[in-house]
Amino acid sequence: MEDFLQMVASGVVIGGIYALIAMGFVVIYKATGIINFATGEFMMLGAFFCFTAMTAAKFPFAAALLAAAMAAAALGALVERVVLRPLMGKAMISVIMVTIGLSSIFKGVAQLVWSGDYRAFPPVFPRAPVTLGSVILPSRQFYPFLISLASCALIAILFRFTRTGTAMRATADDPQAAFSMGIDIRRVFSLSWSLAAVTAALSGVVIGTMGGISPQLGAIGLKVFPVVILGGLDSIGGALLGGFLMGILENLAGGYLDPLVGGGIKEVAPFLVLVAILMVRPYGLFGTREIERL
Amino acid sequence: MRIGDFKETYAADEAIFRTPAVRAWMGALGAAMLVFPFVAGDYLLYLANLVGVMIIAALGLNILTGFTGQISLGHAAFVGVGSYAAAIGATRLGLPFYLCIPLGGAAACVAGTVIGVPSLRVKGLYLAIATLSAQVILEWVFSNWDSVTGGIRGINVPPATLYGVPLDTDFRVYFLIYAVAAAFTYSARNLFRTRVGRAFIAIRDRDIAAELMGINLFRYKILSFMVSSFYAGVAGAVWVYFAKVVTPEYFPLSLSIQFLAIVIVGGLGSIQGTILGAIFMTLVPELLKAGTEAVKPFFPDAMSYLFPLRDILFGALIVGFLILEPHGLAEMWQRVKRYFALWPFRS
């Protein structure tokens, strides 16, 4: 039981981060209908921005986080304007491949600028572990978890209650209607990319503080797919719940199945679940079911 | 300028190589390919073999993605299934290569069907993600199913033998690879002149309209998936005889992306484009490598920039082609040809 609780607790921690990554992903999908395969690389760049602000510019953590978020927002808007807008309305494969191409470019640039080495993040949190009942959480898991939870809440509030958030939801619902109501949908598109890039940067920083950073950090971005498919591609709430469920599931699978099948099941289990979901309920727990008309 | 190109019989109209000029050029190409291994050095031969394998695999992906409109991010995994099947056939079952290559294709075809059936209930973005998970899962199977795949150590494969001659050098394997590549290019070209191929194209252009015309969507999508993974499997099997060893890290997600890049840079829905794309995407990194080596005397640490630059160039090629030349190299080639066909009347 102790083991079980510990596993669930670490699952919730990592799940909070997955939820944050998935939110950035869903924001883009909702607003523009694009699947962003470069999510992981946006995370990696965000983490490096924050890292550079802290080490080279000697910013305190909060200021560095803010600077990284602003840089990420600018990058998101730039990418949308230069790369995605010319492809608006093009075939699915073009849009998917262009984000894959972007991820390759980002990875290369990061290696050029920061070299391919692994680096430890400067310590930012108190070192004492946090005890919750019978579960002990290392501080480098607990505080990042709080950050990701707070960011999730912030984004959800932004989407729900602000004027811009309402415009984004309206555009997601029906771009043409939104356009005719006077919403500048181009602005909404670039805002969505900025918001998603900021979200990704935050989750990148969170992951960086947990385990260090390298240009390979983006690989974790792949995990976003099982999460969003479980939650539903276009549901913010689904992304949250899906993140936590996947985090827990992955940890339990790692704990109980690994001895049976010989390692690595933790990485694959989410994808096995993904396939199962696609077979039963492809639009996920809370996604909108697509109805096609000719 | 080409004139007087009249078809007087159905046979002439249906011919694959339609004009004497095309036939002459194809003959010249064939002759050049036969002469090539005798004049090329080891390095060029190695590259040529690599290109040959890439052509076979990328043709398969283009059938699925370019002609049927179903995106797959798991193509490398199917190549892997073919490789492993051929390797096991060659080592444990002791089969000759002319059985192992179809065996690789068949195994990949079965794997493709198993994964295709659930995946094809969904489409577009969902299909991309479903095939992505197929890639992740199969990669895991390759490295963890030790008793069959040999785990991370992989399987060593003896060279193919033909009439007692071992095909153990790049020079000898060249003929095997290009014989297979030629046959598969020819059948791919022919496929789209048949009922099945036309059905694929109809599905790509508008799936619901195709269904209304009486095309059984699910059946033809599965068929396309099977053909595509068969190509992948054959490419994997041929590749095994070229590389002599098969290990899990030969089939990462990045290889799947490389195939997609070939198809996009070459031209979606173009056989000729696939070939051009495979050549281009294999040679560009090599040219970059040669370039960095050339500037090494001036910038001593140039080599350390090679891998990052390669990533950037790879990404930039994909993004650039998608935005500036969405029909790929095939379209550029057509433009060049049109220019000369109409010369000197229109420049």
Interface residues (C-beta under 8 A of the other chain):
Chain A: I35 V83 P86 L87 K90 A91 M92 I93 S94 I96 M97 V98 I100 G101 L102 S103 S104 I105 F106 K107 G108 V109 Q111 L112 G116 L222 F225 P226 I229 L233 V261 G262 G263 G264 I265 E267 V268 F271 L272 L274 V275 L278 M279 P282 E292 L294
Chain B: T65 G69 I71 P118 S119 R121 V122 G124 L125 Y126 A128 I129 A130 L132 S133 A134 V136 I137 W140 S143 N144 D146 I208 A209 L253 I257 L260 A261 I264 L268 Y305 F307 P308 L309 R310 D311 I312 L313 F314 G315 A316 L317 I318 V319 L322 I323 P326
